[in-house]
Amino acid sequence: MIKAVSLILNVTLSLGLLGCEGNVDLAAVRNANTNKQSPLKYRPGAKIVVEPKEGETAVSYPVSLLDPALVCTNVTFYNKDGEVVQGTRICDGSPLLGLDPNLKAENIKAGISIGKIVGTLRARPEDCGSDGSMDCVVIGPTYAAAITSNIAAKVVSGQSVAGILGSATPPLPNCSADGQTNCVAISSYPALQLSLLTPGVLKSGTVINSVTGAYPNATYPLAAGDAYVDLDAATFNAKVKASANFGWFDRNGTRYSAVGDTDITSANIKSGIDIFNSNGNFGGNCTADGQLGCLTNGPYRSVDTSALSTWDIRAGKTAGAISGSLSFYKNLAQLTTFNRTTGTDSNASTTVADIYDTIDDYNSAGAMPSQVPTGFTAPGSNWLRDSLSDSNANGTCDGSEACVYKDLTTGLLWAKDDTSTYTWENAISYCAGLNYGSYTGWRLPTQKELTQSYINGIWAQNTPLSLSSNYYWSSSTRSNFTTNAWVVYQSLGSVNYAPNSNYFRVLCVR
């Protein structure tokens, strides 16, 4: 039974920093016999002094809210219920470890031990008072801190900084004369790299450091700043008459450039006049096909070339300087399909075709024959994709666009086969009503037009034009049997006739 309780508010060594803020109910820690006051409330950190019985020594314990497991084993304290408890934590070294978070070596004066914790805190060192001092407080600018790494090379020889002697060479005097060495270059006497001092950088006749200038000359020309060929006496006439750029300098070194005039030709200069070595002949009679600037005469007359194309002129000929492409086609050969190697006028070669090796365009369902017999001329590209119907302008029939090809030899346009068959009268009506490829005015071709289309190689366009190896109606009637009309087999070139009531494929032309 506790007989009397007194509160120690001012504790010399506070051991109560063991828990959180809050009050402790010490109802059980009071004088139960004589004191009937309400329960006492003490804050952690206070001490409870229990008055001893007669002959006993007074005992005081700290008050803590901590769990005994967090308190060292050598500490006895009152818990929140007023019970005396013993700590159960095994502490290393100081018995006070864990009781106060500020109880650390860095907070204790060096050399002093509190609860077996030896302090490391030192007093403030003295201010630095001499160059190179250590373990002192720098008080710049007189004695400021310095980085001593590689400092010797930065300090003039004979001087010291931070106690380190310098090794740098003393400064040299400023340069004051041309060609001077071992001096400091300044704006009026800057440094000169002798390797750069060459005749090519010095004005002709100027001498510096025994180097005589030679600029400009053929070896060291003026910098043009462009890629133009220089105008010179040797090529002057040619350059002023060419289409290329050329350049030149005036006496002040200013660069100029120009383009030659290609109109300076004999044909543009009056006969008997010379301009830049071009002797004029303008005004004379024309003497060659395609000649310009001459006087037309009986054998050489003007021609309207806008009305001519290469397909209006026979291959191998020219008119108004336009070379012809028009050819009269003949059958070609394909030796892998047929090769006549025996018999009269035969040729045993397996690579060179002759006239007796020729075949039809069908080529046994293969590609168009391509081998040109000896003495024949290879056909030109006379079939051209019509541009008006070529909606994407790629030169081929693709997608859903209308497919129209032009035979440049005849100038006729041919519409794609719709793959249907018609009687002769229905075929005429079909073409007459056709609106295709942005064109109207279609018709059924004549017997010779249809035959000529085979001769001119229409079968080469069998894929884009959907041609069939079959007969096609012509518009021509058989004269001695007027209920029949002529038909042409477009892959083989064969011509036949059939009753008008028969059904055949149709190609429309305009």
Residue pairs with C-beta under 8 A, 6 or more apart in sequence:
1 32
1 33
2 28
2 29
2 30
2 31
2 32
2 50
3 31
3 32
3 33
3 50
3 51
3 53
4 31
4 35
4 50
4 51
5 26
5 29
5 30
5 31
5 40
5 48
5 49
5 50
5 51
6 48
6 49
6 51
7 40
7 42
7 46
7 47
7 48
7 49
8 46
8 47
8 48
8 49
8 60
9 46
11 45
11 46
11 47
11 62
14 45
14 62
14 100
15 62
15 64
15 75
15 77
15 96
15 99
15 100
16 44
16 45
16 46
16 47
16 62
16 63
16 64
17 44
17 45
17 99
17 100
17 101
18 44
18 62
18 64
18 65
18 66
18 70
18 71
18 77
18 99
19 44
19 64
19 65
19 66
20 44
20 65
21 43
21 44
22 43
22 44
22 65
23 41
23 42
23 43
24 41
24 42
24 43
24 44
24 63
24 65
24 78
24 79
24 80
24 82
25 39
25 41
25 80
25 81
25 82
26 39
26 40
26 41
26 42
26 48
26 63
26 78
26 82
27 39
27 40
27 82
28 81
28 82
28 83
29 40
29 48
29 78
29 82
30 37
30 39
30 40
42 48
42 63
43 63
44 63
44 64
44 65
45 62
45 63
46 62
46 63
47 60
47 61
47 62
47 63
48 60
48 61
48 63
48 78
49 58
49 59
49 60
50 58
50 59
50 60
51 58
52 58
52 59
61 76
61 77
61 78
61 84
62 75
62 77
62 78
63 77
63 78
64 71
64 77
64 78
64 79
65 79
65 80
68 79
68 85
68 86
68 87
68 88
68 89
69 88
69 89
70 87
70 89
70 98
71 77
71 87
71 88
71 89
71 98
71 99
72 87
72 89
72 90
72 91
72 95
72 96
72 97
72 98
72 99
73 86
73 87
73 88
73 89
73 90
73 91
74 87
74 91
74 95
75 86
75 87
75 95
75 99
76 84
76 85
76 86
76 87
77 84
77 85
77 87
78 84
78 85
79 85
89 98
91 97
91 98
93 115
93 116
93 117
94 103
94 114
94 115
94 116
94 117
95 115
95 116
96 103
96 114
96 115
96 117
97 103
97 115
97 117
103 114
103 115
103 117
104 117
105 117
105 118
105 119
105 120
105 121
106 119
106 120
106 121
107 119
107 121
108 114
108 117
108 118
108 119
108 120
108 121
109 119
109 121
110 119
110 120
110 121
110 122
111 118
111 119
112 118
112 119
113 119
124 137
125 135
125 136
125 137
126 136
126 137
127 136
127 137
127 139
127 143
128 136
128 137
128 138
128 139
128 143
129 136
129 143
130 143
131 143
131 160
131 161
131 162
131 163
132 160
132 162
132 163
132 164
133 143
133 163
136 143
138 144
138 145
146 161
146 162
148 162
148 164
151 161
151 162
151 164
151 166
152 164
152 165
152 166
152 167
152 168
153 166
153 167
153 168
154 166
154 168
155 161
155 164
155 165
155 166
155 167
155 168
156 166
156 168
156 169
156 170
156 171
157 165
157 166
157 167
157 168
157 169
157 170
158 165
158 166
159 165
159 166
160 166
171 184
172 182
172 183
172 184
173 183
173 184
174 183
174 184
174 186
174 189
175 183
175 184
175 185
175 186
175 189
176 183
176 189
177 189
178 189
179 209
180 189
183 189
185 191
192 209
194 209
197 208
197 209
197 211
198 211
199 211
199 212
199 213
199 214
199 215
199 220
200 214
200 215
200 219
200 220
201 213
201 215
202 208
202 211
202 212
202 213
202 214
202 215
203 213
203 215
204 213
204 214
204 215
204 216
204 217
205 212
205 213
206 212
206 213
207 213
214 220
216 222
222 249
222 253
222 255
224 230
224 247
224 255
225 255
226 245
226 247
226 255
226 257
228 245
228 246
228 247
228 257
229 239
229 244
229 245
229 246
229 247
230 246
230 247
230 248
231 239
231 240
231 246
231 247
231 248
236 276
237 276
237 277
237 278
239 246
239 260
240 246
240 260
240 261
240 264
240 276
241 260
241 261
241 262
241 264
241 265
241 276
241 278
242 260
242 262
243 259
243 260
243 262
244 259
244 260
245 257
245 258
245 259
246 257
246 258
246 259
246 260
247 255
247 256
247 257
247 258
248 255
248 256
248 257
249 255
249 256
250 256
264 275
264 276
264 278
265 278
266 278
266 279
266 280
266 281
266 282
267 281
267 282
267 291
267 292
267 293
267 294
268 280
268 282
268 293
269 275
269 278
269 279
269 280
269 281
269 282
270 280
270 282
270 283
271 280
271 281
271 282
271 283
271 284
272 279
272 280
273 279
273 280
274 280
281 293
281 294
282 293
282 294
283 294
283 295
284 294
284 295
285 294
285 295
285 297
285 300
286 294
286 295
286 296
286 297
286 300
287 294
287 300
288 300
289 300
289 318
289 319
289 320
289 321
290 318
290 320
290 321
291 300
294 300
296 302
303 319
303 320
305 320
305 321
305 322
308 319
308 320
308 322
309 322
309 408
310 322
310 323
310 324
310 325
310 326
311 324
311 325
311 326
311 382
311 408
311 409
311 411
312 319
312 324
312 326
313 319
313 322
313 323
313 324
313 325
313 326
314 324
314 326
314 327
315 324
315 325
315 326
315 327
315 377
315 380
316 324
317 323
317 324
318 324
325 380
325 382
325 408
326 409
327 377
327 379
327 380
327 382
327 409
329 379
329 409
329 455
329 456
329 457
330 358
330 373
330 376
331 358
331 359
331 360
331 361
331 369
332 353
332 358
332 359
332 368
332 369
332 370
332 371
332 372
332 373
332 376
332 379
333 339
333 353
333 354
333 357
333 358
333 359
333 369
333 371
333 372
333 373
334 359
334 363
334 366
334 369
334 370
334 371
335 350
335 351
335 353
335 357
335 371
337 359
337 363
337 364
337 366
337 369
338 357
338 359
339 350
339 353
339 357
340 346
340 347
340 354
340 356
340 357
341 347
341 348
341 349
341 350
342 348
343 356
345 354
345 356
346 354
346 356
347 353
347 354
347 356
347 357
352 374
353 371
353 372
353 373
353 374
354 373
354 374
355 373
355 374
355 375
355 376
357 371
357 373
358 369
358 373
359 369
360 491
360 492
360 493
361 368
361 369
361 454
361 457
361 459
361 460
361 491
361 492
361 493
362 459
362 469
362 491
362 492
363 369
365 469
368 457
368 459
368 460
372 378
379 457
382 407
382 408
382 409
382 456
382 457
383 405
383 406
383 407
383 408
383 456
383 457
383 458
383 460
383 461
384 405
384 406
384 408
385 395
385 396
385 397
385 404
385 405
385 406
385 464
386 404
386 405
386 406
386 413
386 437
387 393
388 404
388 437
388 438
388 439
389 401
389 402
389 403
389 404
389 436
389 437
389 438
389 439
390 396
390 397
390 401
391 399
391 401
391 402
392 398
392 399
392 401
396 464
397 403
397 416
397 464
397 465
402 415
402 416
402 436
402 437
402 438
403 415
403 416
403 437
403 464
403 465
403 466
404 413
404 414
404 415
404 416
404 436
404 437
404 439
405 413
405 414
405 458
405 461
405 464
405 465
406 412
406 413
406 414
407 414
407 453
407 456
407 458
409 456
410 449
410 452
410 453
410 456
412 445
412 449
412 453
412 509
412 510
413 437
413 439
413 509
413 510
414 453
414 458
414 465
414 507
414 508
414 509
415 434
415 436
415 437
415 439
415 442
415 507
415 508
415 509
415 510
416 436
416 464
416 465
416 466
417 465
417 466
417 467
417 468
417 505
417 506
417 507
418 466
418 506
419 466
419 468
419 505
420 505
420 506
421 503
421 504
421 505
421 506
422 430
422 473
422 503
422 504
422 506
423 500
423 501
423 502
423 503
424 473
424 485
424 500
424 501
424 502
425 500
427 444
427 473
427 504
427 506
428 443
428 444
428 475
430 506
430 508
431 442
431 443
431 444
431 506
431 508
431 509
432 442
432 443
434 440
434 442
434 508
436 442
436 508
439 510
441 510
442 508
442 509
442 510
443 475
443 508
443 509
443 510
444 473
444 474
444 475
444 506
444 508
444 509
445 453
445 474
445 475
445 507
445 508
445 509
446 474
446 475
446 476
447 474
447 475
447 476
447 486
447 488
447 495
448 476
449 474
449 509
450 472
450 474
450 486
450 488
450 490
450 507
451 488
451 493
451 495
453 490
453 507
453 509
454 488
454 490
454 493
455 493
458 465
458 467
458 490
459 467
459 490
459 491
461 467
462 490
462 491
465 507
467 490
467 491
467 507
468 490
468 491
468 505
469 489
469 490
469 491
469 492
470 489
470 490
470 491
470 504
470 505
471 487
471 488
471 489
471 496
471 498
471 504
471 505
472 487
472 488
472 489
472 490
472 504
472 505
472 506
472 507
473 485
473 487
473 504
473 505
473 506
474 485
474 486
474 487
474 488
475 485
476 485
476 486
477 484
477 485
477 486
478 484
478 485
478 486
478 497
481 497
483 499
483 500
484 497
484 498
484 499
484 500
485 497
485 498
485 500
486 495
486 496
486 497
487 495
487 496
487 497
487 498
487 504
488 494
488 495
488 496
489 495
489 496
490 507
498 504
